[in-house]
Amino acid sequence: MAPGLHAACVLLLMTRVLLLLLLLLPPPASADPEEDSLEADNTLGAANGGDNVEFDDYRGKGCVDDSGFVYKLGERFFPGHSNCPCVCTEDGPVCDQPECPKIHPKCSKVEHNGCCPECKEVRNFCEYRAKTYKVLEEFKPSPCEWCRCEASSEVHCLVADCAVPECVNPVYEPEQCCPICKNGPNCFAGSTIIPAGKEVKVDDCTICYCSQNGDWWKTERQATCVKRECERL
């Protein structure tokens, strides 16, 4: 083979190898990120058959709820987060915001099917200190209390106001509210209890008197004592 022809064959072979390497190498990264994004979108579009994905714009035309359902202008619908109806307008959904009545505090069954919660059952009894009573029933939870179960299922009670006992040693009897003086009015003469209204000789030299001015609340707690000439044996 002539030297010129051999050199031409070698040059042709090297050119083909170089072209093959260029085809196998990845394309260079673009300096513009927007071009990369556009190019990726075009590639995705080509992979999907060349169709571009478009999303419908319902602004001014309709309303979309949380589940993706579309409603026409003027149509009423209920959004998923509320039981109050909404109307689809060009500015978006306009929903009712009524002033719901207060639920009775004794309501035992509340339904939330409508726009406002509704009480379906009110208790017809009262609860007081872990016990139940019928409406208008009267009862005494303690000797000093008188109570009644009202129609509103609320308990109203009256508590007795005990008077100050007219003695210094009152006692409480079972099932009685206020203390009583079993031995009548009295007071202290030192450490000794003496009856009211009488002079009492507490020792050989001292006479004490527990004053009582006709009103039991004026009875003094301490007797008035007078020293006299001591009696000699």
Backbone hydrogen bonds, N-H to C=O, Kabsch-Sander energy under -0.5 kcal/mol:
donor,donor_aa,acceptor,acceptor_aa,energy
6,H,2,A,-2.0
7,A,3,P,-1.8
8,A,4,G,-1.7
9,C,5,L,-1.8
10,V,6,H,-1.9
11,L,7,A,-2.0
12,L,8,A,-1.9
13,L,9,C,-2.2
14,M,10,V,-2.1
15,T,11,L,-1.8
16,R,12,L,-2.0
17,V,13,L,-1.9
18,L,14,M,-2.1
19,L,15,T,-2.1
20,L,16,R,-2.1
21,L,17,V,-2.0
22,L,18,L,-2.0
23,L,19,L,-1.7
24,L,20,L,-1.4
25,L,21,L,-1.5
36,D,32,D,-1.6
37,S,33,P,-2.5
38,L,34,E,-2.8
39,E,35,E,-2.7
40,A,36,D,-2.5
41,D,37,S,-2.3
42,N,38,L,-2.4
43,T,39,E,-2.2
44,L,40,A,-2.5
45,G,41,D,-2.8
46,A,42,N,-2.3
47,A,43,T,-2.1
48,N,44,L,-1.7
49,G,46,A,-1.2
50,G,45,G,-4.5
54,E,52,N,-0.5
58,Y,56,D,-0.6
61,K,58,Y,-2.4
62,G,58,Y,-2.4
63,C,71,Y,-2.3
65,D,69,F,-2.0
68,G,65,D,-1.5
71,Y,63,C,-3.1
73,L,61,K,-0.7
74,G,88,C,-3.5
75,E,72,K,-1.9
77,F,86,C,-2.4
82,S,79,P,-1.5
86,C,77,F,-3.0
87,V,94,V,-2.5
88,C,75,E,-2.3
89,T,87,V,-0.5
89,T,92,G,-1.1
92,G,89,T,-1.5
94,V,87,V,-2.4
95,C,93,P,-0.5
96,D,85,P,-2.4
100,C,98,P,-1.1
107,C,104,H,-2.1
108,S,121,E,-2.6
109,K,121,E,-1.2
111,E,118,E,-2.9
118,E,111,E,-2.7
120,K,109,K,-3.0
120,K,118,E,-0.5
121,E,109,K,-1.0
123,R,106,K,-2.0
126,C,133,Y,-2.9
128,Y,131,K,-3.0
131,K,128,Y,-0.8
133,Y,126,C,-2.2
135,V,124,N,-0.9
136,L,149,C,-4.1
137,E,134,K,-1.9
139,F,147,C,-2.2
145,E,142,S,-1.7
146,W,158,L,-2.5
147,C,139,F,-3.1
148,R,156,H,-1.9
149,C,137,E,-2.6
150,E,148,R,-0.8
150,E,154,E,-2.8
153,S,150,E,-2.0
156,H,148,R,-2.1
156,H,154,E,-0.5
158,L,146,W,-2.8
160,A,144,C,-3.1
162,C,160,A,-0.8
171,V,180,I,-2.5
173,E,171,V,-0.6
176,Q,173,E,-1.8
180,I,171,V,-2.6
182,K,180,I,-0.8
184,G,181,C,-1.2
186,N,166,E,-1.2
187,C,194,I,-2.0
188,F,221,R,-3.1
189,A,192,T,-3.8
191,S,189,A,-0.7
192,T,189,A,-1.8
194,I,187,C,-2.5
194,I,192,T,-0.5
196,A,185,P,-2.0
197,G,210,C,-2.8
198,K,195,P,-0.8
200,V,208,C,-3.4
202,V,200,V,-0.9
202,V,206,T,-1.4
203,D,206,T,-1.3
207,I,226,V,-2.3
208,C,200,V,-3.4
209,Y,224,T,-2.6
210,C,195,P,-0.5
210,C,198,K,-0.9
211,S,209,Y,-0.9
218,K,215,D,-1.9
219,T,216,W,-1.4
220,E,211,S,-1.0
223,A,188,F,-3.8
224,T,209,Y,-3.0
225,C,223,A,-0.6
226,V,207,I,-2.8
228,R,205,C,-3.0
231,E,204,D,-1.0
